């Protein structure tokens, strides 16, 4: 099981702050996970694909879409912060 966490606006779009998922075997990378989320919930998929969304795998920020997701215990999606 992988715990997916959603922060800020992404939590609002998802309708929950966290959820446990059994990720399908074909999900190897963060890019694969984004495709999976878009199929699972198109609105959430669009939101996590938005510019500025940061992703952390097991509490370490990902540098690329190719970052591994397969054996992650926790994957967090954080919406960009705005302010001034």
Secondary structure, 3 states (H helix, E strand, C coil): CEEEEEECHHHHHHCCCEEEECCCCCCCEHHHHHHHHHHHCHHHHHHHCCCCCEEEECCEECCCCCCECCCCCEEEEECCCCCC
